[in-house]
Amino acid sequence: MEGALLEHASWTWGLSLIVLTITIHATAVVMMALAGAQIRARLERRRLGLRCVIPIVIGVLALVGLLLVVLHGVEAAIWAAAYLWLGALGSPTDAVLYSVGAMTTAGSALTLAGHWRMVGALESAGGMLLFGISTAYMFAVMQVYWPMLYPPGHKKT
């Protein structure tokens, strides 16, 4: 009976953390998209030349990438805090290392206490979703800014 209860708790914690981190991620991506739309509108009104547009587009992509990395770090820290709170890992360093390994699906040499292993597996599943959202967003940003790299009247092939 106790094993089933612990397994249920593991699933509950894992799924709850997935919902939390995806909600945080989606909120941040939407906020970045709104800011990006404002930046794009300002750039279009200014009608800048290609020499100005190229570094701006590179800068926007680099900034979006940096913000996404920070966002993934915050989300990994949330999982790490849960591992510490649950007693699944013994130190903050181990918890962060394990969390980043699980979230990126790279893994680590660390293992969770037996009844919490499902939480780690669920973090990996959630991490794949988070990185998928980030990848899709980076692609969308490129799609929005790419047309600015073509001068008016340029034939796209």
N, C-alpha and C positions, 0 to 999 in steps of 0.2 A: 504494500500500500504506500509506504514512504517513497519508494522508487518512482512510482507513478506520479506522485505529488511533485517530486523534484523534477521529473521530466516535463510535467505540465508547466511548472514555474519557468523552466528553461525556455520552452516555446513562448510563453507569455512575455518574458523579458526580451527575447530576441525579436519577436514580431513587433512589440511596442517600440523598441529602439529603431527598428527599420522605419516604422511609420514616422517617428520623431525626426530622424535624420533626413528622410526624404522630404518631409514638410519643410524643414529648415533649408534644405538644398533648393527646393522648388521656389520658396520665398526669395531666397538670395538671387537665383537666376532670373526671376521675374523682375526684381529690382534692378539688376544689372541690365536687363533688356530695356527697361524704361529709360534708364540713364543713357544707354547706347543709342536709343532712338532720338533722344534730345541732342546728343552730340552729332549724330548723322545729319539731323535737320539743320543744325548750325553750320556744319561744314558745307552742305549743299547751298545754303544761302550765300556763303562767302565765295563760292566758285573759285576755289584755289587751283593753282596749277599742279601738275603731276609731281614736281619737285617737293611741294609741301604735302601733298596727299600721301605719297609713299611712306614717309616716316610716321605720319599720323596713323595710317592703317597698321603699320608694324607696331607702333606704340599701343594702339587699342587692343590688338591681339595679345601682345605681351601682358598688358594690364589685366585683361580678362583671364588669361592663363594663370597669372599670379593670384588673382582673387579666388579662382577655383581651387588652387592648391591650398590656400589658407582655409577656404571653406572645408575642404576634405580633412585638413588637420584638425579643425574644430570638431568635426563630426567624429573623427577617430578619438579625440580626447573625451567626447561624451561616452563612447563605448568603453574607453579605458576607465573612466570614472565609475561606470557601472560594474566593471570587473572587480575593481577595488572594493566598492560598496558591498558587492555580493560575496566577497572573500574568495573569488575565483583565481585571483593572482595576488601576490604578496607585496609588490612595490609599485609605485607610480611608473618608474622606468620600465619595468617588465610589462605593465598593463598597456602603456603607450606602444611599446615595441610589438607586443602581441597584436594589438588592435590595428596598427598600420599594416602588419603582415597579413592579418585576416582580411582587412578591407581591400587591400590590393590583390588579394588571392595569391600573394607570393609566399605566405606562410612564414613561420619562424621556428626556432628550436624550442620555444616555450610551449607548454601545453596547459590547458585549463583543468581544474579539478573535474573529475569524471562526470558528475551530473550537470556541469555547466558547458560541456563540450558542444552541445547543440547551439548554444548562444554564439559561440565562435563560428560555427558553420553558417548560421543565419547572418552573422556580420559579413561573411564573404558573399553571400547571396545579395545582401543589401548593398555592399560595396560595388558589386558589378552593376547594379542599377544606378547608383550614384555616379560612377564613372561613365556609364552610358549616357546619362543626362548631361554630364559635363561635355562629353564628346559631341553630342548632338548640338549643344548650345554653341560650342566653338565653331562647328560647321555652319550653323545659322549666322553667326557673327561674320564669318568669312563671306557667306552668300550676300549679306547686306552691304558689306563694305567693298566687295570686289568690283562692282560696277564703277566705283569712283576711280578705279585705276585705268579706265578707258576714257580717252578724251572724247568730247562730243563729236559725232560723225564718224567715229572709228568703227570699222566693221569687225564684229566679233566672229571668229571662226571656230 
